[in-house]
Amino acid sequence: MSELNTLSLDDAVRWCDSIGLTVDGIGGQVRVGYPDSHLVIRLPIPAASQRVLALAYVILMTCVPDDEEERFLGGLVWINDWGIGSPTFERLGSFIVERLTACSLEKCPAITGGPNGFDALYAVLVQTLTYQWNAHYVPQSAPFVCHVSHDGYIGLLAKDRQTHDNLSARFAKGRWQEDRPNPTHL
């Protein structure tokens, strides 16, 4: 099995639908989420590169029991908008993602990785955070959605109150500070 699989826009919508997520804004600003949830935690994307790597890792490992990488089930990274900043610098991020997936972002904006795809999915998520591309990460078990914004923050949308409380505790433990407490939307 390949480490990563690429999905077209239509396939990404079907993938999200298959696990109970809604997708709005096709053709514009795409939003992935839950129909009735407004349980959001909003955190700034750190400026320090080591903290970006750590944040990507914490996001990917959030649904993994005991933070053991071999128990990672997989997930989806859906890049909705890239090339927002300097083409001179951002082409490196695009190059990395396109080499990992063997597909251009225009044709294959969504990437899934299973249990064997942890490092590759990690590398893709790091690019979205580093270049602050609009993107979503959804773990295979789908208790939350992570929205990466070009405005320099991530929004963690929880499926339910228990997940929200677990996310709050996990990110507080890592000293991730909310930049806007109690937001109601991503």
Buried (B, 14 or more C-beta within 10 A) or exposed (E): EEBBBBBEBEBBBEBBEEEEBBBEEEEEEBBBBBEEBEBBBBBBBBEEEEBBBBBBBBBBBBBBEEEEEEEBEBBBBBBBBBEEEEEEEBEEBBEBBBEBBEBEBEEBBBBBBBBBBBEBBBBBBBBBBBBBBBBBBBBBBBBBBBBBBBEEBBBBBBBBEEBBEBBBEBBEEEEBEBEEEEBEEB
